[in-house]
Amino acid sequence: ARFMSDTRIMLSFPVGGTRFNYRVAGAAIVDGHLLVCREDEDDYCMLPGGRVEMGEPSGLSLVREIAEEMDMVGTLGPMLFTSESFYGRVSERFHELGFIYALTLPEHVRPGGAQPFLVREDEGHLLQFSWLPLAGPALAEARLLPSWLPERLRRLSGQTEHVVFVEGQGELEQP
């Protein structure tokens, strides 16, 4: 259901020493637990999702990413956050636009038992999916990124929130 192109083009590309990234992610919260994903041996985790492709609506991208990464059907809920993030990783600077939707997974996919509850390979990466308690230190200990996310997820307002975040400076007030 791409609108522009039959070729798969990820909206992630270098421009003048900075990488522009357009990412979509899902926040699945069940019984006070949040679904997170750790890639390979990273010392941080993130919400499941991935890069939006050219000509693809963001909601469709998320459903596709959940199917590819978790081999299951994800159902979109309301958009929780839009974000503009400016950060660095290893040898690259990033300017990232992010859309974070509420995400519902099949009924049998719930917290409990050994974590990670799902380990899958995707595009040469080992993805580990775990349920972490939303309350308490677990999200901080697992280094959930972006760093503004745990606090915002604990106090969802029911309205879509827009966050501008600069690494090292934190959240910026909207002009």
GURO-194398 format. One record per residue: residue number from 1; residue in one letter; chain; x, y negated, z of N, C-alpha, C in turn. Coordinates in pm, whole numbers. Each point is the difference from the previous one (the first is absolute). Layout:
BEGIN
{k:NUM r:A c:A n_X:X n_Y:Y n_Z:Z ca_X:X ca_Y:Y ca_Z:Z c_X:X c_Y:Y c_Z:Z}
...
REM end
This chain:
BEGIN
{k:1 r:A c:A n_X:83 n_Y:120 n_Z:0 ca_X:-83 ca_Y:-120 ca_Z:0 c_X:87 c_Y:-126 c_Z:0}
{k:2 r:R c:A n_X:111 n_Y:11 n_Z:-72 ca_X:84 ca_Y:-121 ca_Z:-15 c_X:-66 c_Y:-93 c_Z:-100}
{k:3 r:F c:A n_X:18 n_Y:-130 n_Z:19 ca_X:-70 ca_Y:-94 ca_Z:-87 c_X:88 c_Y:-57 c_Z:-110}
{k:4 r:M c:A n_X:132 n_Y:3 n_Z:19 ca_X:86 ca_Y:-68 ca_Z:-96 c_X:85 c_Y:95 c_Z:-83}
{k:5 r:S c:A n_X:49 n_Y:107 n_Z:62 ca_X:109 ca_Y:73 ca_Z:-61 c_X:-13 c_Y:148 c_Z:30}
{k:6 r:D c:A n_X:41 n_Y:85 n_Z:-93 ca_X:4 ca_Y:143 ca_Z:25 c_X:133 c_Y:41 c_Z:59}
{k:7 r:T c:A n_X:99 n_Y:-89 n_Z:-4 ca_X:131 ca_Y:27 ca_Z:55 c_X:-1 c_Y:-34 c_Z:148}
{k:8 r:R c:A n_X:62 n_Y:85 n_Z:80 ca_X:5 ca_Y:-26 ca_Z:143 c_X:116 c_Y:-95 c_Z:30}
{k:9 r:I c:A n_X:-33 n_Y:-120 n_Z:42 ca_X:102 ca_Y:-99 ca_Z:35 c_X:-26 c_Y:-44 c_Z:143}
{k:10 r:M c:A n_X:95 n_Y:33 n_Z:89 ca_X:-11 ca_Y:-42 ca_Z:139 c_X:24 c_Y:-150 c_Z:11}
{k:11 r:L c:A n_X:-81 n_Y:-68 n_Z:80 ca_X:19 ca_Y:-144 ca_Z:17 c_X:104 c_Y:-24 c_Z:110}
{k:12 r:S c:A n_X:122 n_Y:33 n_Z:-34 ca_X:115 ca_Y:-15 ca_Z:88 c_X:119 c_Y:-23 c_Z:-90}
{k:13 r:F c:A n_X:59 n_Y:-119 n_Z:6 ca_X:109 ca_Y:-30 ca_Z:-92 c_X:90 c_Y:-108 c_Z:57}
{k:14 r:P c:A n_X:130 n_Y:4 n_Z:-37 ca_X:94 ca_Y:-101 ca_Z:50 c_X:-12 c_Y:-131 c_Z:-78}
{k:15 r:V c:A n_X:4 n_Y:-109 n_Z:75 ca_X:1 ca_Y:-133 ca_Z:-61 c_X:104 c_Y:-84 c_Z:74}
{k:16 r:G c:A n_X:107 n_Y:-34 n_Z:-65 ca_X:98 ca_Y:-90 ca_Z:60 c_X:50 c_Y:44 c_Z:137}
{k:17 r:G c:A n_X:30 n_Y:128 n_Z:17 ca_X:58 ca_Y:47 ca_Z:125 c_X:-102 c_Y:38 c_Z:107}
{k:18 r:T c:A n_X:-128 n_Y:-22 n_Z:-29 ca_X:-106 ca_Y:40 ca_Z:93 c_X:-91 c_Y:97 c_Z:-73}
{k:19 r:R c:A n_X:-52 n_Y:100 n_Z:71 ca_X:-94 ca_Y:93 ca_Z:-62 c_X:-142 c_Y:-43 c_Z:36}
{k:20 r:F c:A n_X:-83 n_Y:-17 n_Z:-105 ca_X:-143 ca_Y:-25 ca_Z:19 c_X:-69 c_Y:136 c_Z:9}
{k:21 r:N c:A n_X:-84 n_Y:16 n_Z:99 ca_X:-69 ca_Y:126 ca_Z:24 c_X:-148 c_Y:-29 c_Z:23}
{k:22 r:Y c:A n_X:-88 n_Y:76 n_Z:-64 ca_X:-143 ca_Y:-10 ca_Z:23 c_X:-43 c_Y:134 c_Z:58}
{k:23 r:R c:A n_X:-29 n_Y:1 n_Z:131 ca_X:-25 ca_Y:126 ca_Z:71 c_X:-142 c_Y:4 c_Z:55}
{k:24 r:V c:A n_X:-56 n_Y:120 n_Z:0 ca_X:-131 ca_Y:23 ca_Z:59 c_X:16 c_Y:110 c_Z:104}
{k:25 r:A c:A n_X:-73 n_Y:-13 n_Z:112 ca_X:13 ca_Y:100 ca_Z:106 c_X:-135 c_Y:21 c_Z:66}
{k:26 r:G c:A n_X:-10 n_Y:112 n_Z:71 ca_X:-124 ca_Y:34 ca_Z:68 c_X:22 c_Y:17 c_Z:148}
{k:27 r:A c:A n_X:-90 n_Y:-58 n_Z:80 ca_X:4 ca_Y:18 ca_Z:145 c_X:-111 c_Y:96 c_Z:39}
{k:28 r:A c:A n_X:39 n_Y:125 n_Z:29 ca_X:-95 ca_Y:102 ca_Z:45 c_X:9 c_Y:7 c_Z:152}
{k:29 r:I c:A n_X:-109 n_Y:-34 n_Z:67 ca_X:-4 ca_Y:3 ca_Z:147 c_X:-108 c_Y:99 c_Z:42}
{k:30 r:V c:A n_X:40 n_Y:102 n_Z:75 ca_X:-92 ca_Y:104 ca_Z:47 c_X:28 c_Y:26 c_Z:147}
{k:31 r:D c:A n_X:-102 n_Y:-5 n_Z:82 ca_X:14 ca_Y:29 ca_Z:144 c_X:117 c_Y:-77 c_Z:63}
{k:32 r:G c:A n_X:12 n_Y:-127 n_Z:-34 ca_X:104 ca_Y:-82 ca_Z:61 c_X:140 c_Y:28 c_Z:-52}
{k:33 r:H c:A n_X:13 n_Y:74 n_Z:-110 ca_X:130 ca_Y:31 ca_Z:-59 c_X:8 c_Y:-57 c_Z:-141}
{k:34 r:L c:A n_X:121 n_Y:-39 n_Z:-40 ca_X:26 ca_Y:-57 ca_Z:-132 c_X:86 c_Y:97 c_Z:-81}
{k:35 r:L c:A n_X:-36 n_Y:19 n_Z:-126 ca_X:79 ca_Y:84 ca_Z:-90 c_X:119 c_Y:-81 c_Z:-51}
{k:36 r:V c:A n_X:122 n_Y:54 n_Z:19 ca_X:121 ca_Y:-65 ca_Z:-53 c_X:79 c_Y:98 c_Z:-83}
{k:37 r:C c:A n_X:89 n_Y:-54 n_Z:-83 ca_X:83 ca_Y:80 ca_Z:-89 c_X:145 c_Y:-40 c_Z:16}
{k:38 r:R c:A n_X:88 n_Y:99 n_Z:14 ca_X:145 ca_Y:-25 ca_Z:3 c_X:59 c_Y:64 c_Z:-125}
{k:39 r:E c:A n_X:86 n_Y:-73 n_Z:-70 ca_X:61 ca_Y:50 ca_Z:-123 c_X:144 c_Y:42 c_Z:27}
{k:40 r:D c:A n_X:33 n_Y:124 n_Z:-35 ca_X:135 ca_Y:54 ca_Z:18 c_X:48 c_Y:-21 c_Z:144}
{k:41 r:E c:A n_X:120 n_Y:-55 n_Z:17 ca_X:56 ca_Y:-19 ca_Z:134 c_X:-10 c_Y:-146 c_Z:45}
{k:42 r:D c:A n_X:-92 n_Y:-77 n_Z:-59 ca_X:-15 ca_Y:-142 ca_Z:38 c_X:-16 c_Y:-13 c_Z:151}
{k:43 r:D c:A n_X:49 n_Y:-112 n_Z:55 ca_X:-16 ca_Y:-25 ca_Z:144 c_X:-124 c_Y:-84 c_Z:28}
{k:44 r:Y c:A n_X:-92 n_Y:-4 n_Z:-96 ca_X:-127 ca_Y:-72 ca_Z:16 c_X:-109 c_Y:81 c_Z:-69}
{k:45 r:C c:A n_X:-124 n_Y:-35 n_Z:28 ca_X:-111 ca_Y:63 ca_Z:-70 c_X:-92 c_Y:-110 c_Z:-54}
{k:46 r:M c:A n_X:-96 n_Y:40 n_Z:-82 ca_X:-89 ca_Y:-97 ca_Z:-65 c_X:-138 c_Y:65 c_Z:-14}
{k:47 r:L c:A n_X:-95 n_Y:-81 n_Z:-41 ca_X:-131 ca_Y:55 ca_Z:-35 c_X:13 c_Y:74 c_Z:-133}
{k:48 r:P c:A n_X:-76 n_Y:108 n_Z:-20 ca_X:5 ca_Y:68 ca_Z:-130 c_X:-51 c_Y:-92 c_Z:-110}
{k:49 r:G c:A n_X:58 n_Y:15 n_Z:-117 ca_X:-37 ca_Y:-82 ca_Z:-114 c_X:114 c_Y:-5 c_Z:-99}
{k:50 r:G c:A n_X:6 n_Y:-105 n_Z:-78 ca_X:107 ca_Y:-10 ca_Z:-99 c_X:-18 c_Y:-122 c_Z:-87}
{k:51 r:R c:A n_X:71 n_Y:3 n_Z:-111 ca_X:-2 ca_Y:-116 ca_Z:-88 c_X:-117 c_Y:6 c_Z:-97}
{k:52 r:V c:A n_X:-56 n_Y:-116 n_Z:-24 ca_X:-109 ca_Y:-13 ca_Z:-97 c_X:62 c_Y:6 c_Z:-140}
{k:53 r:E c:A n_X:-71 n_Y:60 n_Z:-92 ca_X:46 ca_Y:8 ca_Z:-138 c_X:-70 c_Y:-106 c_Z:-86}
{k:54 r:M c:A n_X:68 n_Y:-41 n_Z:-106 ca_X:-54 ca_Y:-100 ca_Z:-92 c_X:-137 c_Y:44 c_Z:-51}
{k:55 r:G c:A n_X:-97 n_Y:-92 n_Z:6 ca_X:-133 ca_Y:29 ca_Z:-52 c_X:-87 c_Y:83 c_Z:92}
{k:56 r:E c:A n_X:44 n_Y:19 n_Z:124 ca_X:-71 ca_Y:88 ca_Z:93 c_X:-51 c_Y:-83 c_Z:118}
{k:57 r:P c:A n_X:-130 n_Y:5 n_Z:29 ca_X:-51 ca_Y:-69 ca_Z:119 c_X:63 c_Y:61 c_Z:126}
{k:58 r:S c:A n_X:22 n_Y:-83 n_Z:101 ca_X:72 ca_Y:45 ca_Z:120 c_X:-69 c_Y:115 c_Z:72}
{k:59 r:G c:A n_X:-133 n_Y:-1 n_Z:5 ca_X:-72 ca_Y:108 ca_Z:67 c_X:23 c_Y:134 c_Z:-69}
{k:60 r:L c:A n_X:-1 n_Y:-2 n_Z:-132 ca_X:28 ca_Y:120 ca_Z:-79 c_X:143 c_Y:47 c_Z:25}
{k:61 r:S c:A n_X:93 n_Y:-94 n_Z:12 ca_X:140 ca_Y:35 ca_Z:28 c_X:10 c_Y:77 c_Z:130}
{k:62 r:L c:A n_X:-71 n_Y:-46 n_Z:103 ca_X:9 ca_Y:65 ca_Z:130 c_X:-56 c_Y:142 c_Z:-7}
{k:63 r:V c:A n_X:-115 n_Y:17 n_Z:-63 ca_X:-60 ca_Y:132 ca_Z:-13 c_X:95 c_Y:93 c_Z:-78}
{k:64 r:R c:A n_X:64 n_Y:-53 n_Z:-105 ca_X:97 ca_Y:79 ca_Z:-77 c_X:119 c_Y:39 c_Z:86}
{k:65 r:E c:A n_X:54 n_Y:-97 n_Z:76 ca_X:117 ca_Y:27 ca_Z:84 c_X:-30 c_Y:106 c_Z:106}
{k:66 r:I c:A n_X:-118 n_Y:-7 n_Z:64 ca_X:-36 ca_Y:100 ca_Z:101 c_X:-11 c_Y:138 c_Z:-65}
{k:67 r:A c:A n_X:-58 n_Y:6 n_Z:-121 ca_X:-9 ca_Y:128 ca_Z:-72 c_X:139 c_Y:54 c_Z:-32}
{k:68 r:E c:A n_X:90 n_Y:-88 n_Z:-47 ca_X:135 ca_Y:44 ca_Z:-37 c_X:81 c_Y:39 c_Z:123}
{k:69 r:E c:A n_X:-4 n_Y:-83 n_Z:103 ca_X:89 ca_Y:22 ca_Z:115 c_X:-54 c_Y:104 c_Z:98}
{k:70 r:M c:A n_X:-132 n_Y:3 n_Z:22 ca_X:-58 ca_Y:86 ca_Z:103 c_X:-80 c_Y:116 c_Z:-58}
{k:71 r:D c:A n_X:-23 n_Y:0 n_Z:-131 ca_X:-80 ca_Y:103 ca_Z:-66 c_X:-139 c_Y:10 c_Z:61}
{k:72 r:M c:A n_X:-62 n_Y:-118 n_Z:23 ca_X:-136 ca_Y:-2 ca_Z:52 c_X:-71 c_Y:-127 c_Z:-49}
{k:73 r:V c:A n_X:-131 n_Y:-1 n_Z:19 ca_X:-80 ca_Y:-113 ca_Z:-44 c_X:-11 c_Y:-101 c_Z:114}
{k:74 r:G c:A n_X:42 n_Y:-123 n_Z:-27 ca_X:-20 ca_Y:-109 ca_Z:96 c_X:-116 c_Y:-86 c_Z:-46}
{k:75 r:T c:A n_X:-79 n_Y:-49 n_Z:95 ca_X:-113 ca_Y:-87 ca_Z:-31 c_X:30 c_Y:-140 c_Z:52}
{k:76 r:L c:A n_X:-16 n_Y:-98 n_Z:-87 ca_X:30 ca_Y:-138 ca_Z:36 c_X:-106 c_Y:-58 c_Z:90}
{k:77 r:G c:A n_X:46 n_Y:-73 n_Z:100 ca_X:-88 ca_Y:-83 ca_Z:80 c_X:27 c_Y:-145 c_Z:-36}
{k:78 r:P c:A n_X:-40 n_Y:-94 n_Z:86 ca_X:22 ca_Y:-141 ca_Z:-28 c_X:148 c_Y:-37 c_Z:2}
{k:79 r:M c:A n_X:33 n_Y:-108 n_Z:-70 ca_X:136 ca_Y:-52 ca_Z:6 c_X:21 c_Y:-62 c_Z:138}
{k:80 r:L c:A n_X:108 n_Y:42 n_Z:67 ca_X:31 ca_Y:-51 ca_Z:133 c_X:94 c_Y:-120 c_Z:-6}
{k:81 r:F c:A n_X:105 n_Y:13 n_Z:-81 ca_X:103 ca_Y:-105 ca_Z:-6 c_X:48 c_Y:-21 c_Z:-142}
{k:82 r:T c:A n_X:28 n_Y:-124 n_Z:-31 ca_X:85 ca_Y:-33 ca_Z:-114 c_X:126 c_Y:-59 c_Z:61}
{k:83 r:S c:A n_X:114 n_Y:23 n_Z:-63 ca_X:123 ca_Y:-50 ca_Z:59 c_X:99 c_Y:-43 c_Z:-106}
{k:84 r:E c:A n_X:81 n_Y:-97 n_Z:40 ca_X:118 ca_Y:-41 ca_Z:-76 c_X:116 c_Y:18 c_Z:96}
{k:85 r:S c:A n_X:94 n_Y:87 n_Z:-37 ca_X:112 ca_Y:30 ca_Z:88 c_X:131 c_Y:-27 c_Z:-70}
{k:86 r:F c:A n_X:94 n_Y:-55 n_Z:75 ca_X:133 ca_Y:-32 ca_Z:-50 c_X:99 c_Y:68 c_Z:94}
{k:87 r:Y c:A n_X:74 n_Y:100 n_Z:-50 ca_X:88 ca_Y:78 ca_Z:89 c_X:116 c_Y:59 c_Z:-79}
{k:88 r:G c:A n_X:94 n_Y:58 n_Z:72 ca_X:115 ca_Y:64 ca_Z:-62 c_X:10 c_Y:145 c_Z:40}
{k:89 r:R c:A n_X:49 n_Y:84 n_Z:-92 ca_X:27 ca_Y:141 ca_Z:28 c_X:136 c_Y:33 c_Z:-62}
{k:90 r:V c:A n_X:92 n_Y:53 n_Z:77 ca_X:132 ca_Y:40 ca_Z:-46 c_X:61 c_Y:-109 c_Z:-88}
{k:91 r:S c:A n_X:-8 n_Y:15 n_Z:-132 ca_X:71 ca_Y:-94 ca_Z:-88 c_X:-95 c_Y:-87 c_Z:-82}
{k:92 r:E c:A n_X:-128 n_Y:-5 n_Z:40 ca_X:-97 ca_Y:-69 ca_Z:-85 c_X:-94 c_Y:-87 c_Z:82}
{k:93 r:R c:A n_X:-35 n_Y:-115 n_Z:-55 ca_X:-102 ca_Y:-87 ca_Z:58 c_X:-133 c_Y:34 c_Z:-67}
{k:94 r:F c:A n_X:-111 n_Y:-14 n_Z:76 ca_X:-133 ca_Y:30 ca_Z:-53 c_X:-95 c_Y:-117 c_Z:16}
{k:95 r:H c:A n_X:-84 n_Y:-19 n_Z:-101 ca_X:-117 ca_Y:-87 ca_Z:7 c_X:-115 c_Y:94 c_Z:-31}
{k:96 r:E c:A n_X:-81 n_Y:31 n_Z:102 ca_X:-101 ca_Y:103 ca_Z:-15 c_X:-140 c_Y:-55 c_Z:23}
{k:97 r:L c:A n_X:-90 n_Y:33 n_Z:-93 ca_X:-143 ca_Y:-24 ca_Z:20 c_X:-60 c_Y:133 c_Z:44}
{k:98 r:G c:A n_X:-77 n_Y:-3 n_Z:108 ca_X:-57 ca_Y:124 ca_Z:50 c_X:-149 c_Y:-11 c_Z:23}
{k:99 r:F c:A n_X:-72 n_Y:105 n_Z:-37 ca_X:-142 ca_Y:13 ca_Z:30 c_X:-16 c_Y:123 c_Z:89}
{k:100 r:I c:A n_X:-62 n_Y:-16 n_Z:115 ca_X:-20 ca_Y:112 ca_Z:92 c_X:-150 c_Y:21 c_Z:19}
{k:101 r:Y c:A n_X:-45 n_Y:118 n_Z:-38 ca_X:-141 ca_Y:37 ca_Z:11 c_X:-20 c_Y:94 c_Z:118}
{k:102 r:A c:A n_X:-120 n_Y:-1 n_Z:57 ca_X:-40 ca_Y:109 ca_Z:88 c_X:-10 c_Y:125 c_Z:-86}
{k:103 r:L c:A n_X:41 n_Y:114 n_Z:56 ca_X:7 ca_Y:124 ca_Z:-77 c_X:-67 c_Y:112 c_Z:80}
{k:104 r:T c:A n_X:-85 n_Y:77 n_Z:-66 ca_X:-60 ca_Y:117 ca_Z:61 c_X:51 c_Y:124 c_Z:-72}
{k:105 r:L c:A n_X:44 n_Y:99 n_Z:78 ca_X:48 ca_Y:126 ca_Z:-55 c_X:-104 c_Y:108 c_Z:24}
{k:106 r:P c:A n_X:17 n_Y:117 n_Z:-64 ca_X:-97 ca_Y:108 ca_Z:23 c_X:-15 c_Y:31 c_Z:149}
{k:107 r:E c:A n_X:-118 n_Y:45 n_Z:37 ca_X:-38 ca_Y:18 ca_Z:141 c_X:98 c_Y:88 c_Z:79}
{k:108 r:H c:A n_X:60 n_Y:99 n_Z:-66 ca_X:89 ca_Y:93 ca_Z:73 c_X:138 c_Y:-61 c_Z:28}
{k:109 r:V c:A n_X:31 n_Y:-114 n_Z:-60 ca_X:131 ca_Y:-63 ca_Z:20 c_X:-11 c_Y:-95 c_Z:119}
{k:110 r:R c:A n_X:40 n_Y:51 n_Z:118 ca_X:-18 ca_Y:-76 ca_Z:124 c_X:123 c_Y:16 c_Z:87}
{k:111 r:P c:A n_X:12 n_Y:-91 n_Z:99 ca_X:113 ca_Y:11 ca_Z:94 c_X:-7 c_Y:130 c_Z:80}
{k:112 r:G c:A n_X:111 n_Y:34 n_Z:61 ca_X:7 ca_Y:122 ca_Z:82 c_X:99 c_Y:97 c_Z:-61}
{k:113 r:G c:A n_X:60 n_Y:83 n_Z:84 ca_X:96 ca_Y:98 ca_Z:-50 c_X:137 c_Y:-61 c_Z:-20}
{k:114 r:A c:A n_X:89 n_Y:80 n_Z:-56 ca_X:139 ca_Y:-42 ca_Z:-21 c_X:7 c_Y:-109 c_Z:-106}
{k:115 r:Q c:A n_X:90 n_Y:-94 n_Z:19 ca_X:23 ca_Y:-108 ca_Z:-97 c_X:145 c_Y:8 c_Z:-48}
{k:116 r:P c:A n_X:31 n_Y:-29 n_Z:-126 ca_X:-95 ca_Y:-34 ca_Z:-106 c_X:-92 c_Y:118 c_Z:-34}
{k:117 r:F c:A n_X:-125 n_Y:-31 n_Z:-32 ca_X:-96 ca_Y:106 ca_Z:-31 c_X:6 c_Y:37 c_Z:-149}
{k:118 r:L c:A n_X:67 n_Y:-86 n_Z:-80 ca_X:8 ca_Y:24 ca_Z:-144 c_X:136 c_Y:-48 c_Z:-49}
{k:119 r:V c:A n_X:71 n_Y:86 n_Z:-72 ca_X:128 ca_Y:-38 ca_Z:-60 c_X:-10 c_Y:37 c_Z:-148}
{k:120 r:R c:A n_X:22 n_Y:-99 n_Z:-86 ca_X:-11 ca_Y:24 ca_Z:-144 c_X:112 c_Y:-68 c_Z:-75}
{k:121 r:E c:A n_X:33 n_Y:56 n_Z:-116 ca_X:98 ca_Y:-64 ca_Z:-85 c_X:-73 c_Y:-81 c_Z:-105}
{k:122 r:D c:A n_X:49 n_Y:-123 n_Z:-24 ca_X:-58 ca_Y:-86 ca_Z:-102 c_X:111 c_Y:-79 c_Z:-65}
{k:123 r:E c:A n_X:16 n_Y:16 n_Z:-132 ca_X:101 ca_Y:-72 ca_Z:-77 c_X:138 c_Y:11 c_Z:64}
{k:124 r:G c:A n_X:35 n_Y:121 n_Z:45 ca_X:133 ca_Y:22 ca_Z:56 c_X:17 c_Y:-43 c_Z:144}
{k:125 r:H c:A n_X:-107 n_Y:-49 n_Z:62 ca_X:7 ca_Y:-42 ca_Z:141 c_X:-79 c_Y:97 c_Z:86}
{k:126 r:L c:A n_X:47 n_Y:20 n_Z:123 ca_X:-73 ca_Y:80 ca_Z:97 c_X:-87 c_Y:-93 c_Z:83}
{k:127 r:L c:A n_X:-130 n_Y:15 n_Z:-8 ca_X:-94 ca_Y:-85 ca_Z:73 c_X:-55 c_Y:78 c_Z:119}
{k:128 r:Q c:A n_X:6 n_Y:-64 n_Z:118 ca_X:-49 ca_Y:63 ca_Z:123 c_X:-115 c_Y:-84 c_Z:55}
{k:129 r:F c:A n_X:-117 n_Y:61 n_Z:13 ca_X:-119 ca_Y:-71 ca_Z:45 c_X:-32 c_Y:39 c_Z:144}
{k:130 r:S c:A n_X:-21 n_Y:-101 n_Z:86 ca_X:-27 ca_Y:23 ca_Z:142 c_X:-112 c_Y:-91 c_Z:48}
{k:131 r:W c:A n_X:-70 n_Y:48 n_Z:102 ca_X:-98 ca_Y:-83 ca_Z:71 c_X:68 c_Y:-53 c_Z:125}
{k:132 r:L c:A n_X:1 n_Y:-131 n_Z:19 ca_X:59 ca_Y:-62 ca_Z:118 c_X:-108 c_Y:-78 c_Z:74}
{k:133 r:P c:A n_X:3 n_Y:2 n_Z:135 ca_X:-98 ca_Y:-78 ca_Z:76 c_X:13 c_Y:-149 c_Z:-31}
{k:134 r:L c:A n_X:-114 n_Y:-65 n_Z:-23 ca_X:-1 ca_Y:-143 ca_Z:-29 c_X:40 c_Y:-80 c_Z:124}
{k:135 r:A c:A n_X:-43 n_Y:46 n_Z:118 ca_X:36 ca_Y:-67 ca_Z:126 c_X:136 c_Y:52 c_Z:46}
{k:136 r:G c:A n_X:66 n_Y:-79 n_Z:86 ca_X:125 ca_Y:44 ca_Z:58 c_X:119 c_Y:-22 c_Z:-94}
{k:137 r:P c:A n_X:116 n_Y:60 n_Z:34 ca_X:126 ca_Y:-33 ca_Z:-68 c_X:29 c_Y:80 c_Z:-127}
{k:138 r:A c:A n_X:-85 n_Y:99 n_Z:-35 ca_X:36 ca_Y:94 ca_Z:-108 c_X:30 c_Y:-70 c_Z:-133}
{k:139 r:L c:A n_X:-81 n_Y:-99 n_Z:-38 ca_X:22 ca_Y:-67 ca_Z:-130 c_X:130 c_Y:-79 c_Z:0}
{k:140 r:A c:A n_X:32 n_Y:-65 n_Z:113 ca_X:126 ca_Y:-73 ca_Z:10 c_X:118 c_Y:97 c_Z:-2}
{k:141 r:E c:A n_X:-13 n_Y:110 n_Z:72 ca_X:109 ca_Y:99 ca_Z:4 c_X:24 c_Y:61 c_Z:-137}
{k:142 r:A c:A n_X:-105 n_Y:17 n_Z:-79 ca_X:14 ca_Y:56 ca_Z:-134 c_X:41 c_Y:-108 c_Z:-102}
{k:143 r:R c:A n_X:8 n_Y:-125 n_Z:46 ca_X:32 ca_Y:-116 ca_Z:-84 c_X:-95 c_Y:-10 c_Z:-120}
{k:144 r:L c:A n_X:-128 n_Y:-14 n_Z:27 ca_X:-97 ca_Y:-21 ca_Z:-107 c_X:24 c_Y:-137 c_Z:-62}
{k:145 r:L c:A n_X:21 n_Y:-2 n_Z:-132 ca_X:18 ca_Y:-126 ca_Z:-73 c_X:-117 c_Y:-22 c_Z:-94}
{k:146 r:P c:A n_X:-35 n_Y:-125 n_Z:-31 ca_X:58 ca_Y:-123 ca_Z:54 c_X:-28 c_Y:-16 c_Z:150}
{k:147 r:S c:A n_X:89 n_Y:-73 n_Z:67 ca_X:-1 ca_Y:-6 ca_Z:146 c_X:-124 c_Y:-67 c_Z:58}
{k:148 r:W c:A n_X:-72 n_Y:-78 n_Z:-80 ca_X:-122 ca_Y:-66 ca_Z:49 c_X:-119 c_Y:96 c_Z:6}
{k:149 r:L c:A n_X:12 n_Y:115 n_Z:-62 ca_X:-115 ca_Y:89 ca_Z:-19 c_X:-59 c_Y:59 c_Z:130}
{k:150 r:P c:A n_X:82 n_Y:57 n_Z:90 ca_X:-62 ca_Y:66 ca_Z:118 c_X:-94 c_Y:-92 c_Z:77}
{k:151 r:E c:A n_X:46 n_Y:-121 n_Z:31 ca_X:-82 ca_Y:-93 ca_Z:79 c_X:-128 c_Y:-37 c_Z:-75}
{k:152 r:R c:A n_X:12 n_Y:-25 n_Z:-129 ca_X:-118 ca_Y:-36 ca_Z:-80 c_X:-100 c_Y:115 c_Z:-8}
{k:153 r:L c:A n_X:51 n_Y:124 n_Z:-13 ca_X:-90 ca_Y:116 ca_Z:-9 c_X:-73 c_Y:24 c_Z:132}
{k:154 r:R c:A n_X:62 n_Y:-39 n_Z:113 ca_X:-64 ca_Y:20 ca_Z:130 c_X:-115 c_Y:-99 c_Z:21}
{k:155 r:R c:A n_X:0 n_Y:-109 n_Z:-74 ca_X:-106 ca_Y:-100 ca_Z:21 c_X:-64 c_Y:-40 c_Z:-133}
{k:156 r:L c:A n_X:-45 n_Y:99 n_Z:-75 ca_X:-67 ca_Y:-25 ca_Z:-128 c_X:-123 c_Y:-88 c_Z:23}
{k:157 r:S c:A n_X:-13 n_Y:-101 n_Z:-82 ca_X:-106 ca_Y:-99 ca_Z:20 c_X:-128 c_Y:31 c_Z:-79}
{k:158 r:G c:A n_X:11 n_Y:92 n_Z:-95 ca_X:-115 ca_Y:22 ca_Z:-88 c_X:4 c_Y:-91 c_Z:-122}
{k:159 r:Q c:A n_X:92 n_Y:-95 n_Z:0 ca_X:21 ca_Y:-89 ca_Z:-116 c_X:134 c_Y:34 c_Z:-63}
{k:160 r:T c:A n_X:10 n_Y:-18 n_Z:-132 ca_X:130 ca_Y:16 ca_Z:-65 c_X:92 c_Y:-110 c_Z:49}
{k:161 r:E c:A n_X:121 n_Y:38 n_Z:42 ca_X:96 ca_Y:-99 ca_Z:49 c_X:115 c_Y:-11 c_Z:-100}
{k:162 r:H c:A n_X:51 n_Y:-122 n_Z:-16 ca_X:114 ca_Y:-22 ca_Z:-89 c_X:122 c_Y:-32 c_Z:86}
{k:163 r:V c:A n_X:108 n_Y:75 n_Z:-21 ca_X:121 ca_Y:-15 ca_Z:82 c_X:117 c_Y:-38 c_Z:-90}
{k:164 r:V c:A n_X:72 n_Y:-105 n_Z:37 ca_X:125 ca_Y:-35 ca_Z:-67 c_X:111 c_Y:25 c_Z:100}
{k:165 r:F c:A n_X:94 n_Y:87 n_Z:-38 ca_X:104 ca_Y:45 ca_Z:94 c_X:138 c_Y:-17 c_Z:-61}
{k:166 r:V c:A n_X:88 n_Y:-64 n_Z:74 ca_X:140 ca_Y:-15 ca_Z:-42 c_X:87 c_Y:71 c_Z:103}
{k:167 r:E c:A n_X:73 n_Y:101 n_Z:-45 ca_X:86 ca_Y:75 ca_Z:92 c_X:94 c_Y:-95 c_Z:72}
{k:168 r:G c:A n_X:8 n_Y:16 n_Z:132 ca_X:87 ca_Y:-87 ca_Z:80 c_X:-71 c_Y:-124 c_Z:51}
{k:169 r:Q c:A n_X:-111 n_Y:-36 n_Z:-66 ca_X:-78 ca_Y:-117 ca_Z:44 c_X:-139 c_Y:40 c_Z:50}
{k:170 r:G c:A n_X:-43 n_Y:122 n_Z:-35 ca_X:-131 ca_Y:44 ca_Z:42 c_X:-110 c_Y:-53 c_Z:-90}
{k:171 r:E c:A n_X:-120 n_Y:-3 n_Z:55 ca_X:-116 ca_Y:-47 ca_Z:-77 c_X:5 c_Y:-151 c_Z:-14}
{k:172 r:L c:A n_X:-34 n_Y:-48 n_Z:-117 ca_X:-6 ca_Y:-144 ca_Z:-24 c_X:-144 c_Y:-46 c_Z:11}
{k:173 r:E c:A n_X:-18 n_Y:-116 n_Z:58 ca_X:-135 ca_Y:-61 ca_Z:4 c_X:-39 c_Y:-37 c_Z:-142}
{k:174 r:Q c:A n_X:-127 n_Y:17 n_Z:-31 ca_X:-49 ca_Y:-38 ca_Z:-133 c_X:-10 c_Y:-152 c_Z:-7}
{k:175 r:P c:A n_X:47 n_Y:-61 n_Z:-110 ca_X:-12 ca_Y:-146 ca_Z:-13 c_X:-146 c_Y:-42 c_Z:-10}
REM end
